[in-house]
């Protein structure tokens, strides 16, 4: 995977970035129950999560983008909000080690751009 390559799951977009992209990002998201939550889907309250101690999510006051560092190959998964009993809303996606910019996907409504609803 090269700089600029992307991984997408629902409304979560991970864009591969150089390590220096984390410069200035100091607020570290805490692991909750062994996971880092990247986003919560509004329609079914499912969570986009990564379960690995080598995952670190950083943010910065006033900036909507966040930076994700991944030390070892791990999966981006969903939790809750099944599309049917026992069937996850999105399949797990492997994420290679590296640094990523985390964004919420945007969509055009015909009148305006808004955060994608998932």
N, C-alpha and C positions, 0 to 999 in steps of 0.2 A: 504494500500500500504506500503510495507517494503523498507528499504534501498536496493538499487540495482534494484528495479523494474523500468520498463521503459515505457514511452509513446512515440509513434512515429507518426508523421504526415508528409508524403512526405519525404523530406530529413532532417527534424528536429527531433532530438532525445533528449528526456529529461530523465535523469537517476536520480532517487531518491538518495539523499546523506544526510549525517548528517549536522546539522546546521554549524558545524565548517568548512565545505567545503568553506564557504564564506570568511574565514579569508584571508586577504591580497588583496581581490578584492575591489577596491575603486572607480573605474569609473562607475558611475551610468547612465544608459541610461534614457533619458528624455521621459516622456509620450508625444507622438505626437498625437494631436487630440483625446485625451482620450484613447490611446492605446500604447502598447509597441510592437515593431516589433522585432521578434526573427530571422527572415530570409526573404529573397526575393527569390522567385523561378526564376531561370534564364530563363527557357523556355517561360514563359508567364508573367513574372514580377508580379506574385501574391505575396501577403505578408502573412506570418504566424504571427498572432497577438494575443495578449491577451488584453482585455478591462476591466480592473478592477483597481481601485486605490490602492488595496492591493497587486499589483504585482510589483516586483522590479527586474530589470536585471542589474547585475554587471559584469564588465570586469576588466582585468588587462593587462597592457602593456606587450607585448611579449608572451602572452598566448592566444591560439585560443579558448579554452573552456571558457564559461561564466557561471555565477551562477544566477539562477532564484529563487527568494523567492515568495511564494504564500501564502497569509494570509487567504483567503477564497476560497472555491470551485469556480472555474471559467473555462471558455472554452478556448481552443486553437482553433482559427478559421483561415480561410483564407479569404482574401479580394482581389478582382480583379482576372483577369486571368481565368474566368469561362471556364469550359470544353464545355459548350453550353450556350446560353443566359439564365441568371438567375440561372444556376446550378454551385455551387461552385466546385472548383477543388478538394478539400478535405472536408469531413464532419467535423463538430466541434467535439472536443474531450474534455470531462471534465477532469480537472487537480485538484487533491486534494491538500489541503494546505500542504506546506512543502518546502524543499530546493531541488533544482535540478541542475545538471550539464547539460548545453546546448551544444550539439555537432551537427555538420553537419554530416549526414550519409556518410560513405565511401563505395566505391564499387571497386571490382577487375575487371579489364578489360581483364585479361589474360596475361598482360604484366606489369601492375602497379596498385597501389591503387590510387584512386582519389576521390575527393568530388563527392557525388552523384548529378546528375543533376535532377532538379525537375521543 
